[in-house]
Amino acid sequence: MKRQLADPCPCGLSRSYAECCGRLHAGAPAADAESLMRSRYSAYSRGLEDYLLATWHATTRPATLDLAGGPQPRWIGLEVKTSAESGDEATVEFVAVCRIGGRAQRMHERSRFRREQGRWYYLDGTAP
């Protein structure tokens, strides 16, 4: 089944995909680091490797991603714990939940972001 632009956004905000993360996936800049993090979660849920690489900071970006390799996670939830910005630096702490092979798994991360030339980029993340 093909996902439609009118579908609910995977990031969990009460908007359609087209009104929410779909705009960012189409090239609009994220207004803040939390918006970028939510759009990256949605990109993982939709398998958008090009978007993930494009929004990863050049100093920490991997050469490739292989989202199609191995068992495919089904992303089922996102909770943003905290979001803080200071100038062109930001952190967002979140918990993402997925199912892999029928088993639920949690990913708890404190992500760092940097804004350059008006665009936010994911730098890296650590487990709190």
C-alpha positions in Angstrom: 0.0 0.0 0.0 1.4 3.4 -1.0 1.5 6.1 1.6 -0.4 9.2 0.7 0.3 12.9 1.5 -3.0 13.1 3.4 -1.9 10.3 5.8 -1.2 11.3 9.4 2.4 12.4 9.8 4.6 9.7 11.3 6.3 12.2 13.7 3.2 12.2 15.9 2.0 15.8 15.5 -1.7 16.1 14.7 -1.2 17.1 11.1 -1.2 15.4 7.7 2.2 14.3 6.3 1.9 16.9 3.6 1.3 19.7 6.1 4.1 18.5 8.4 7.2 16.6 7.5 6.3 16.2 3.9 7.1 19.9 3.3 10.6 19.3 4.7 11.1 16.2 2.7 10.2 18.2 -0.4 13.0 20.8 0.4 11.5 23.4 2.8 14.0 24.2 5.6 13.2 23.1 9.2 12.2 26.1 11.4 14.1 24.6 14.4 16.1 21.6 15.5 13.0 19.7 16.9 11.3 20.1 13.5 14.3 18.6 11.8 14.5 15.7 14.3 10.8 15.0 13.7 11.3 15.1 10.0 14.2 12.7 10.3 12.1 10.3 12.3 9.5 10.5 9.6 12.2 9.9 6.9 13.3 6.7 8.7 9.7 5.6 8.8 9.4 6.2 5.1 12.8 4.9 4.1 14.0 8.3 2.7 17.8 7.7 2.8 18.6 10.7 0.5 16.8 13.1 2.9 18.6 11.6 6.0 22.0 12.0 4.3 21.2 15.6 3.2 20.2 16.6 6.7 23.2 15.0 8.3 26.1 17.5 9.0 29.0 17.0 6.6 31.5 16.4 9.4 29.7 13.4 10.8 27.6 12.1 7.9 28.2 8.5 6.8 29.0 7.9 3.1 25.9 5.7 2.7 22.9 4.3 4.6 21.4 0.9 4.0 17.9 1.2 5.4 16.8 -1.8 3.2 19.4 -4.2 4.6 18.4 -6.6 7.4 15.1 -6.8 9.1 13.0 -3.7 8.5 11.8 -1.8 11.5 8.3 -0.5 11.7 8.4 2.9 13.4 5.4 3.2 15.8 6.0 6.1 18.1 8.0 9.2 18.9 8.1 11.2 22.2 10.2 14.4 22.4 11.4 14.7 26.0 13.3 18.0 25.7 14.4 20.5 23.1 16.8 23.4 23.7 18.4 25.9 21.3 21.3 28.3 21.9 22.1 30.4 18.8 23.1 28.0 16.1 23.4 24.9 18.4 20.6 22.7 19.7 19.9 19.5 21.5 16.7 17.4 21.3 16.2 14.4 23.6 13.6 11.8 22.3 12.4 8.3 22.6 11.5 6.5 19.4 9.8 3.1 19.4 9.9 0.5 16.6 9.1 -3.1 16.0 11.7 -5.4 14.5 10.7 -8.9 13.8 7.6 -8.5 16.0 9.6 -7.2 19.0 9.2 -3.6 20.3 12.5 -1.7 20.8 13.1 1.7 22.2 15.8 4.2 21.0 16.5 6.9 23.6 18.8 9.6 22.2 20.0 13.1 23.0 20.8 14.5 19.5 22.9 17.5 18.7 22.1 19.8 15.8 23.9 22.8 14.2 22.4 25.5 12.0 24.5 26.7 9.0 23.4 29.2 6.4 19.8 29.1 7.8 19.5 25.2 7.7 19.6 22.8 10.6 21.7 19.6 10.4 21.9 16.6 12.6 25.4 16.3 14.2 25.3 13.2 16.4 23.6 11.6 19.2 24.3 9.8 22.5 22.2 7.7 24.9 21.4 9.8 28.0 
